[in-house]
Amino acid sequence: MVKKGFIFFLLVQFSFAQQSDLNFIFDQNANARSAIELIQTDTTNVGDVIYSYQSQIEYALTWRSIAIQTYESFSGKEVLLGADLNYLNYAVVEYKKMRSALLKGIGRFAPLTNETVSLKLYNKKPSQFYHKRKVRNLWGRQSQEMLLINPNDKIGRSVIKQIKLGLVFALLLYDNYLVAVAPFEQNQKLRFVMNETGVDPENRGYLTEVSESYTDSKKMGRMIRAIKFIYQVSKWEAKNPDAELVMNDPDNSYLNLLISGSPSYREILQMDEDDLGPTFKFNRMNVINNKFSDRIRKMSNDATEQVSKMFGNTAGMMVVRKGKMNHLSSQNRSKIISQMQPMDILLEKAPFRLTDYFIPGYWCHVGIWAGSEIELKALGVWEELPKLHEDVVKKYEYSGPDFHTAIRSGHQIIEALRPGVQINTLQHFLNIDDLGVIRFQGQSNEQKKTYLLNAFRQIGKNYDFSFDVESTEEIVCSELVYVSYDDLIWDTSKSLGRYTISPDQVARKLVDDDRFEPVLMYLNGKAVEGDLRNKFNALLD
């Protein structure tokens, strides 16, 4: 009798623990929803969902790079400074926001990866979704939901993209754990600081919570089911290059790039079926005893190399090739520099970058030419740069070279990249296909000085992933022009409740304001001659 009572007590305790476990609750919520009902009721265009999550996707990609840099900086310190602890608290809060948004996206499409769902490509008939009737067993197991998905019809393409988008959200979080969070977990000192002593009470233990979430077998099972299905889709797409899903669906292409660039995706595809079977133990405490955890350790120990493979020169901007201007001769680079003046606006197009997919219009990025030491001295800007550098270091913890050193070493382009606002070289900027430069002629030297000082003041600010021109604490590339030329009226548009400005809206000044003139243009890596104004305007049309 005692034994039975004790066993009952343990079962009650186990049940209570499960009910309070976030992973268990997530899985239960997903299992309680029907995949077929989701397909029938969630009819929002997948492209619109991608667009609404674009800032979170970009931030997740960029966060990875920043977290690795933070680990490399902190792991070698015997004693963490107060500023280091403050930054760790800030980083945890920001990560919580990012993770929460992506988990919401995963949850939206999670029913499609329930254990009771059978996903099959089926192109002989229109897509079909039905329940496979079977006698429920003693444990009350649910009936199977059969999803026969035809990639040639509209509903089939939509379901495929829903599964891909849910997988993208999951892969972003898994990849960030593999290459950026796991090193903190494996470092005894940093793990103790983040879990116990060094962060605010509401953030303590969060590292452990994250690690346990990513080693949850049910979540892993969902991701594996999605990966197996999407891998079959990828083989179908390779065999059917003329299909609508492949030829005329930029949303699908965008999702494919994100998925194929994921190290988690590649690692899971390489694993044997035995590794993922019912006896597979995937938990944080068995890091030595199973193959996937060994791979986690290998990847996290080599995190910088992994990220460098996924990203180009600009962290957060996944690329599939180099730009056509990347290997421009030094003679041609010198020719470009000779034509430039301080406060010239540089426009670029790099269609091979993942993050350029959802930037409206032709041009995808904007920078400002700072000028040379001689030019800055002539404008009275040079002597003010040391104080400006001191200010941005204090305000934004800017860690780049002082501005005098930067200018003298050829860093003459101020630009807002995903890691923040920087001053870079022309060579760094030229990993692109197309380049356009426009100039505001209606400025006095005193105005030009004011504009330049405005531009230098932005260096060190974080990237504005909400793309809001009315927010000045963070900044996006085209907002850099907006706040530097602060007394000009710029065309803006309203999106998701925020006013934004795109690179094309900057370039449109050539059409709307005759005080702007074109300076130079390169298309497909080649210099363009002739009537540049008409050529610029044609691109905007």
C-alpha positions as CSV (number, residue, x, y, z in Angstrom):
1,M,0.0,0.0,0.0
2,V,2.8,2.3,0.8
3,K,4.5,1.6,-2.5
4,K,1.3,2.3,-4.4
5,G,0.8,5.6,-2.5
6,F,4.4,6.6,-3.2
7,I,4.1,5.8,-6.9
8,F,0.8,7.8,-7.0
9,F,2.5,10.7,-5.3
10,L,5.4,10.6,-7.9
11,L,2.9,10.5,-10.7
12,V,1.1,13.6,-9.3
13,Q,4.3,15.4,-8.9
14,F,5.4,14.5,-12.4
15,S,2.1,15.6,-13.8
16,F,2.4,19.0,-12.0
17,A,5.9,19.5,-13.2
18,Q,4.8,18.8,-16.8
19,Q,1.9,21.3,-16.5
20,S,4.2,24.0,-15.4
21,D,6.9,23.3,-18.0
22,L,6.9,25.8,-20.8
23,N,8.0,23.2,-23.4
24,F,5.2,20.9,-22.4
25,I,2.7,23.7,-22.6
26,F,3.9,24.8,-26.0
27,D,3.6,21.2,-27.3
28,Q,0.1,20.7,-25.7
29,N,-1.1,24.0,-27.3
30,A,0.1,23.0,-30.7
31,N,-1.4,19.4,-30.4
32,A,-4.7,20.9,-29.4
33,R,-5.1,22.6,-32.7
34,S,-5.8,20.9,-36.0
35,A,-3.5,21.3,-39.0
36,I,-6.4,21.1,-41.4
37,E,-8.3,23.8,-39.5
38,L,-5.2,26.0,-39.6
39,I,-5.0,25.6,-43.3
40,Q,-8.7,26.5,-43.7
41,T,-8.7,29.5,-41.3
42,D,-5.2,31.1,-41.6
43,T,-5.6,32.4,-45.1
44,T,-3.2,35.4,-44.7
45,N,-0.8,35.7,-47.6
46,V,2.5,34.2,-46.5
47,G,4.4,37.1,-48.1
48,D,2.5,39.5,-45.8
49,V,3.5,37.4,-42.7
50,I,7.1,37.4,-43.9
51,Y,7.0,41.2,-44.3
52,S,5.6,41.7,-40.8
53,Y,8.4,39.6,-39.4
54,Q,11.2,41.0,-41.6
55,S,12.7,43.1,-38.8
56,Q,12.8,40.2,-36.4
57,I,14.4,38.0,-39.0
58,E,17.1,40.5,-39.7
59,Y,17.7,41.2,-36.1
60,A,18.0,37.5,-35.3
61,L,20.7,37.2,-38.1
62,T,22.6,40.2,-36.8
63,W,22.2,39.3,-33.1
64,R,24.2,36.1,-33.8
65,S,27.2,38.1,-35.0
66,I,27.1,40.6,-32.1
67,A,26.7,37.8,-29.5
68,I,29.8,36.0,-30.8
69,Q,31.8,39.2,-30.6
70,T,30.6,39.7,-27.0
71,Y,31.6,36.2,-26.0
72,E,35.1,36.7,-27.5
73,S,35.4,39.9,-25.6
74,F,34.2,38.7,-22.2
75,S,35.5,35.1,-22.2
76,G,39.1,36.2,-21.8
77,K,38.5,38.6,-18.9
78,E,39.4,37.5,-15.4
79,V,37.0,40.1,-13.9
80,L,33.9,41.5,-15.7
81,L,33.5,45.3,-15.3
82,G,30.3,46.9,-14.2
83,A,29.8,48.0,-17.8
84,D,30.1,44.4,-18.9
85,L,27.4,43.3,-16.5
86,N,25.1,46.1,-17.6
87,Y,25.7,45.0,-21.2
88,L,24.9,41.4,-20.4
89,N,21.6,42.5,-18.8
90,Y,20.8,44.6,-21.8
91,A,21.6,41.7,-24.1
92,V,19.4,39.3,-22.2
93,V,16.5,41.7,-22.4
94,E,16.9,42.2,-26.1
95,Y,17.3,38.4,-26.7
96,K,14.1,37.8,-24.7
97,K,12.2,40.2,-27.1
98,M,13.6,38.6,-30.2
99,R,13.0,35.0,-29.0
100,S,9.5,35.8,-27.9
101,A,8.6,37.1,-31.3
102,L,10.0,34.1,-33.1
103,L,8.4,31.6,-30.8
104,K,5.1,33.3,-31.5
105,G,5.8,32.7,-35.2
106,I,6.7,29.1,-34.6
107,G,3.5,28.6,-32.6
108,R,1.4,30.0,-35.4
109,F,2.3,27.2,-37.8
110,A,3.2,24.5,-35.2
111,P,0.1,22.3,-35.8
112,L,1.5,21.5,-39.2
113,T,4.3,19.5,-37.5
114,N,2.2,17.7,-34.9
115,E,3.0,14.0,-34.6
116,T,-0.5,13.2,-35.8
117,V,0.1,15.0,-39.1
118,S,1.3,13.1,-42.2
119,L,3.0,15.5,-44.7
120,K,3.3,14.1,-48.3
121,L,4.0,15.7,-51.6
122,Y,1.3,14.6,-54.1
123,N,1.2,16.2,-57.6
124,K,-1.2,13.8,-59.3
125,K,-4.4,15.4,-58.0
126,P,-5.2,18.8,-56.3
127,S,-4.1,19.1,-52.7
128,Q,-6.2,17.1,-50.3
129,F,-6.5,17.3,-46.5
130,Y,-8.5,14.8,-44.5
131,H,-8.6,12.7,-41.3
132,K,-7.6,9.1,-41.6
133,R,-10.2,7.2,-39.6
134,K,-8.8,4.7,-37.2
135,V,-10.0,3.1,-34.0
136,R,-8.7,5.0,-31.1
137,N,-6.4,3.0,-28.9
138,L,-6.7,2.7,-25.1
139,W,-4.6,5.8,-24.6
140,G,-7.0,7.9,-26.7
141,R,-4.6,8.7,-29.5
142,Q,-5.8,11.2,-32.0
143,S,-6.7,10.3,-35.6
144,Q,-4.1,11.0,-38.2
145,E,-4.4,14.2,-40.3
146,M,-3.4,13.5,-43.9
147,L,-2.0,16.5,-45.8
148,L,-1.5,15.5,-49.5
149,I,0.2,18.7,-50.8
150,N,0.4,19.5,-54.5
151,P,3.1,22.1,-55.1
152,N,1.4,23.0,-58.4
153,D,-1.8,24.4,-56.9
154,K,-2.3,27.6,-54.9
155,I,-3.3,26.0,-51.6
156,G,-0.4,23.5,-51.9
157,R,2.1,26.3,-52.4
158,S,0.7,28.2,-49.5
159,V,1.0,25.3,-47.1
160,I,4.6,24.6,-48.3
161,K,5.5,28.2,-47.5
162,Q,3.7,28.1,-44.2
163,I,5.8,25.1,-43.2
164,K,9.0,26.8,-44.5
165,L,8.3,30.0,-42.6
166,G,7.7,28.1,-39.3
167,L,10.9,26.2,-40.0
168,V,12.8,29.4,-40.6
169,F,11.7,30.8,-37.3
170,A,12.9,27.6,-35.6
171,L,16.2,27.5,-37.4
172,L,17.0,31.1,-36.6
173,L,16.6,30.3,-32.9
174,Y,18.4,27.0,-33.1
175,D,21.3,28.5,-35.1
176,N,21.6,31.3,-32.6
177,Y,21.8,28.8,-29.8
178,L,24.4,26.7,-31.6
179,V,26.8,29.4,-32.6
180,A,26.1,32.2,-30.1
181,V,24.4,31.0,-26.9
182,A,26.1,27.6,-26.4
183,P,29.5,29.2,-25.8
184,F,28.1,31.1,-22.8
185,E,26.5,27.9,-21.6
186,Q,29.8,26.0,-21.8
187,N,31.9,28.7,-20.2
188,Q,31.7,28.0,-16.5
189,K,32.3,31.5,-15.3
190,L,29.9,33.2,-17.8
191,R,27.3,30.6,-17.2
192,F,27.4,31.2,-13.5
193,V,27.4,35.0,-13.9
194,M,24.3,34.9,-16.2
195,N,22.4,32.3,-14.2
196,E,23.2,33.3,-10.7
197,T,25.0,36.5,-9.7
198,G,25.8,39.0,-12.5
199,V,22.4,39.9,-14.0
200,D,19.2,41.4,-12.6
201,P,16.9,39.0,-10.7
202,E,14.3,38.8,-13.5
203,N,17.0,37.6,-15.9
204,R,18.7,35.1,-13.6
205,G,18.4,31.5,-14.8
206,Y,17.4,32.6,-18.3
207,L,20.4,31.0,-19.9
208,T,19.4,27.7,-18.4
209,E,15.8,28.1,-19.5
210,V,17.0,28.8,-23.1
211,S,19.3,25.8,-23.1
212,E,16.6,23.5,-21.9
213,S,14.2,24.8,-24.5
214,Y,16.6,24.1,-27.3
215,T,17.3,20.6,-26.0
216,D,13.7,19.7,-25.7
217,S,13.0,16.5,-27.7
218,K,9.5,17.4,-28.7
219,K,10.5,20.7,-30.2
220,M,13.4,19.0,-31.9
221,G,11.0,16.3,-33.2
222,R,8.9,19.1,-34.8
223,M,11.8,20.6,-36.5
224,I,13.1,17.3,-37.8
225,R,9.6,16.5,-39.3
226,A,9.6,19.9,-41.0
227,I,13.1,19.5,-42.3
228,K,12.4,16.0,-43.7
229,F,9.4,17.3,-45.6
230,I,11.1,20.5,-46.9
231,Y,14.0,18.5,-48.1
232,Q,11.6,16.5,-50.2
233,V,10.2,19.8,-51.5
234,S,13.7,21.0,-52.4
235,K,14.3,17.9,-54.4
236,W,11.0,18.4,-56.2
237,E,11.9,22.1,-56.9
238,A,15.3,21.0,-58.4
239,K,13.5,18.6,-60.7
240,N,10.8,21.2,-61.7
241,P,12.7,24.5,-62.3
242,D,9.9,25.9,-64.4
243,A,7.2,25.4,-61.8
244,E,5.3,28.4,-60.5
245,L,6.7,27.9,-57.0
246,V,10.3,28.0,-58.3
247,M,10.1,30.5,-61.2
248,N,7.6,33.2,-60.0
249,D,7.5,33.2,-56.2
250,P,10.1,35.5,-54.5
251,D,8.7,34.6,-51.1
252,N,9.6,31.0,-51.7
253,S,13.1,32.0,-52.9
254,Y,13.6,34.1,-49.8
255,L,12.6,31.2,-47.5
256,N,14.8,28.8,-49.4
257,L,17.9,31.0,-48.9
258,L,17.2,31.3,-45.2
259,I,16.8,27.6,-44.8
260,S,19.7,26.5,-47.0
261,G,22.0,28.9,-45.2
262,S,21.2,27.4,-41.8
263,P,23.9,25.2,-40.1
264,S,21.2,23.4,-38.1
265,Y,19.4,22.4,-41.3
266,R,22.6,21.1,-42.9
267,E,23.6,19.2,-39.7
268,I,20.3,17.5,-39.3
269,L,20.2,16.4,-43.0
270,Q,23.6,14.8,-42.5
271,M,22.5,12.7,-39.4
272,D,21.6,9.1,-39.7
273,E,18.0,7.9,-39.0
274,D,19.3,6.0,-35.9
275,D,20.5,9.3,-34.4
276,L,17.0,10.6,-34.5
277,G,15.1,7.5,-33.4
278,P,13.0,7.0,-30.3
279,T,16.0,6.2,-28.2
280,F,17.8,9.4,-29.1
281,K,18.5,11.4,-25.9
282,F,18.6,15.1,-26.6
283,N,19.2,17.0,-23.3
284,R,21.6,19.5,-21.9
285,M,23.1,17.0,-19.3
286,N,24.1,14.5,-22.0
287,V,26.3,16.8,-24.0
288,I,29.0,14.1,-24.2
289,N,26.9,11.1,-24.9
290,N,25.0,11.9,-28.0
291,K,26.0,12.8,-31.5
292,F,23.9,15.9,-32.0
293,S,25.3,17.5,-28.8
294,D,28.8,16.7,-30.0
295,R,28.0,18.6,-33.1
296,I,26.7,21.5,-31.0
297,R,30.0,21.7,-29.2
298,K,32.0,21.5,-32.4
299,M,29.9,24.3,-34.0
300,S,29.9,26.6,-31.0
301,N,33.6,26.2,-30.5
302,D,34.1,27.2,-34.1
303,A,31.3,29.9,-34.1
304,T,33.2,32.7,-35.8
305,E,34.0,30.4,-38.8
306,Q,30.5,29.2,-39.0
307,V,29.1,32.7,-39.1
308,S,31.7,33.9,-41.7
309,K,30.5,31.2,-44.0
310,M,26.9,32.3,-43.7
311,F,27.5,36.1,-44.1
312,G,29.3,38.4,-46.4
313,N,31.3,41.4,-45.3
314,T,28.3,43.0,-43.7
315,A,27.1,41.0,-40.7
316,G,23.4,40.1,-40.9
317,M,23.3,40.3,-44.7
318,M,23.4,36.7,-46.0
319,V,24.8,36.5,-49.5
320,V,24.9,33.9,-52.3
321,R,27.8,35.5,-54.3
322,K,30.1,38.5,-54.4
323,G,29.1,41.8,-56.0
324,K,30.2,42.6,-59.5
325,M,32.0,45.7,-58.3
326,N,33.9,43.9,-55.5
327,H,36.9,43.4,-57.7
328,L,37.0,46.8,-59.3
329,S,40.5,47.9,-60.2
330,S,42.4,50.3,-57.9
331,Q,42.4,52.7,-60.9
332,N,38.7,52.7,-61.2
333,R,38.3,53.0,-57.4
334,S,40.6,56.1,-57.5
335,K,38.5,57.5,-60.3
336,I,35.4,57.2,-58.2
337,I,37.0,58.9,-55.2
338,S,38.3,61.8,-57.4
339,Q,34.6,62.5,-58.4
340,M,33.3,62.5,-54.8
341,Q,32.6,65.5,-52.5
342,P,31.6,65.6,-48.8
343,M,27.9,64.8,-48.3
344,D,27.5,63.1,-51.6
345,I,24.8,60.3,-51.3
346,L,25.8,56.8,-52.4
347,L,23.1,54.4,-53.5
348,E,23.7,50.7,-54.1
349,K,22.0,47.6,-55.4
350,A,23.0,44.1,-54.4
351,P,20.3,41.7,-55.5
352,F,22.3,38.7,-54.2
353,R,21.8,39.8,-50.5
354,L,19.0,38.0,-48.7
355,T,17.9,41.1,-46.8
356,D,17.4,43.1,-49.9
357,Y,14.4,41.0,-51.0
358,F,11.9,43.1,-49.2
359,I,13.3,46.6,-49.7
360,P,10.9,48.3,-52.0
361,G,12.2,49.8,-55.3
362,Y,15.4,49.5,-57.2
363,W,18.0,50.8,-54.8
364,C,18.7,48.8,-51.6
365,H,21.2,50.8,-49.5
366,V,22.4,54.3,-48.9
367,G,25.6,55.8,-47.5
368,I,27.1,59.3,-47.1
369,W,30.5,60.3,-48.3
370,A,32.4,62.0,-45.5
371,G,35.3,63.4,-47.6
372,S,39.1,63.6,-47.1
373,E,41.2,65.3,-44.4
374,I,41.9,68.3,-46.6
375,E,38.2,68.7,-47.4
376,L,37.1,68.4,-43.8
377,K,39.7,70.9,-42.7
378,A,38.5,73.4,-45.3
379,L,34.9,73.0,-44.1
380,G,35.9,73.4,-40.4
381,V,34.8,69.9,-39.5
382,W,38.2,68.3,-38.9
383,E,38.9,70.0,-35.6
384,E,35.5,69.0,-34.2
385,L,35.9,65.3,-34.9
386,P,37.8,64.4,-31.7
387,K,35.0,65.7,-29.5
388,L,32.4,64.0,-31.7
389,H,34.2,60.7,-31.3
390,E,34.4,61.1,-27.6
391,D,30.6,61.7,-27.6
392,V,29.7,58.7,-29.6
393,V,31.9,56.4,-27.5
394,K,30.2,57.7,-24.4
395,K,26.6,57.6,-25.7
396,Y,26.7,54.5,-27.9
397,E,29.8,52.6,-26.7
398,Y,31.3,53.0,-30.2
399,S,34.4,50.8,-30.4
400,G,35.7,51.8,-33.9
401,P,38.8,53.9,-34.5
402,D,38.9,57.6,-33.8
403,F,37.6,59.7,-36.7
404,H,41.0,61.2,-37.6
405,T,42.5,57.8,-37.9
406,A,39.5,56.5,-39.8
407,I,39.6,59.2,-42.4
408,R,43.4,59.0,-42.8
409,S,43.1,55.3,-43.4
410,G,40.5,55.6,-46.2
411,H,37.3,55.2,-44.2
412,Q,35.2,57.9,-45.9
413,I,31.7,56.3,-46.1
414,I,29.2,56.7,-43.2
415,E,26.5,54.0,-43.4
416,A,24.0,52.3,-41.2
417,L,24.6,48.5,-41.3
418,R,22.8,45.8,-39.3
419,P,25.5,45.9,-36.5
420,G,25.1,49.7,-36.3
421,V,26.3,52.9,-37.9
422,Q,29.9,52.8,-39.1
423,I,32.5,54.6,-41.1
424,N,33.9,52.3,-43.8
425,T,36.2,52.3,-46.9
426,L,35.0,52.4,-50.4
427,Q,36.3,48.9,-51.0
428,H,34.1,47.7,-48.1
429,F,31.1,49.4,-49.7
430,L,31.7,48.0,-53.2
431,N,30.6,44.5,-52.7
432,I,27.6,45.4,-54.9
433,D,26.4,45.2,-58.5
434,D,25.2,48.8,-59.0
435,L,26.3,52.2,-57.7
436,G,24.7,55.6,-58.0
437,V,25.9,58.9,-56.5
438,I,23.8,62.0,-56.2
439,R,24.7,65.4,-54.9
440,F,22.8,68.3,-53.3
441,Q,24.0,71.5,-54.9
442,G,21.9,73.9,-52.9
443,Q,24.0,74.1,-49.8
444,S,26.5,76.6,-48.6
445,N,29.8,75.5,-47.0
446,E,28.3,76.3,-43.6
447,Q,25.3,74.1,-44.3
448,K,27.5,71.4,-45.6
449,K,29.5,71.5,-42.3
450,T,26.2,71.2,-40.3
451,Y,25.1,68.2,-42.4
452,L,28.5,66.5,-42.0
453,L,28.5,67.0,-38.2
454,N,24.9,65.5,-38.2
455,A,26.2,62.5,-40.1
456,F,29.2,61.9,-37.8
457,R,26.9,62.1,-34.7
458,Q,25.0,59.1,-35.9
459,I,28.1,56.8,-35.8
460,G,27.7,54.1,-33.2
461,K,23.9,54.1,-33.1
462,N,22.1,50.8,-33.3
463,Y,20.4,49.8,-36.5
464,D,16.7,50.6,-36.6
465,F,15.0,47.3,-37.2
466,S,11.6,49.1,-37.0
467,F,12.5,51.4,-39.9
468,D,10.9,54.4,-38.2
469,V,12.1,57.8,-39.3
470,E,10.5,59.5,-36.3
471,S,12.8,57.5,-34.0
472,T,16.3,58.9,-33.7
473,E,17.8,56.6,-31.0
474,E,18.3,53.9,-33.7
475,I,18.8,54.4,-37.4
476,V,18.4,52.7,-40.8
477,C,20.5,53.4,-43.9
478,S,18.1,55.8,-45.6
479,E,17.3,57.5,-42.3
480,L,20.9,58.5,-42.1
481,V,20.3,60.9,-45.0
482,Y,17.0,62.0,-43.5
483,V,18.6,63.1,-40.2
484,S,21.8,64.5,-41.7
485,Y,20.1,66.7,-44.2
486,D,17.8,67.7,-41.4
487,D,16.2,70.8,-43.0
488,L,15.2,69.2,-46.3
489,I,11.8,67.7,-46.9
490,W,12.0,64.0,-47.9
491,D,9.3,61.7,-49.3
492,T,8.2,59.1,-46.7
493,S,5.6,56.4,-46.6
494,K,3.6,54.8,-43.9
495,S,4.0,51.1,-43.3
496,L,2.8,49.1,-40.3
497,G,1.9,52.3,-38.5
498,R,5.4,53.9,-38.9
499,Y,6.7,56.4,-41.3
500,T,9.6,55.1,-43.3
501,I,12.0,56.2,-46.0
502,S,13.4,53.9,-48.6
503,P,16.6,54.3,-50.7
504,D,14.4,54.9,-53.8
505,Q,12.7,57.7,-51.9
506,V,16.1,59.3,-51.3
507,A,17.0,58.8,-55.0
508,R,13.7,60.4,-56.1
509,K,15.1,63.8,-55.1
510,L,16.6,63.8,-58.6
511,V,13.0,64.0,-59.9
512,D,11.4,66.2,-57.3
513,D,14.2,68.7,-56.5
514,D,16.4,70.3,-59.2
515,R,19.0,71.2,-56.6
516,F,20.0,67.5,-56.7
517,E,22.1,66.2,-59.6
518,P,23.6,62.9,-60.5
519,V,27.4,62.4,-60.2
520,L,28.1,58.9,-61.4
521,M,26.5,55.5,-62.1
522,Y,27.7,51.9,-62.4
523,L,25.3,49.2,-63.5
524,N,26.3,45.5,-63.4
525,G,29.7,46.6,-62.4
526,K,30.2,48.8,-65.5
527,A,30.5,52.6,-65.6
528,V,27.5,54.3,-67.3
529,E,27.9,57.4,-69.4
530,G,25.5,59.9,-71.0
531,D,22.4,61.5,-69.6
532,L,22.6,60.2,-66.0
533,R,19.5,62.0,-64.8
534,N,17.3,60.2,-67.3
535,K,19.0,56.9,-66.5
536,F,18.4,57.4,-62.8
537,N,14.8,58.3,-63.3
538,A,14.2,55.3,-65.5
539,L,15.4,53.0,-62.7
540,L,12.9,54.6,-60.3
541,D,10.0,54.1,-62.8
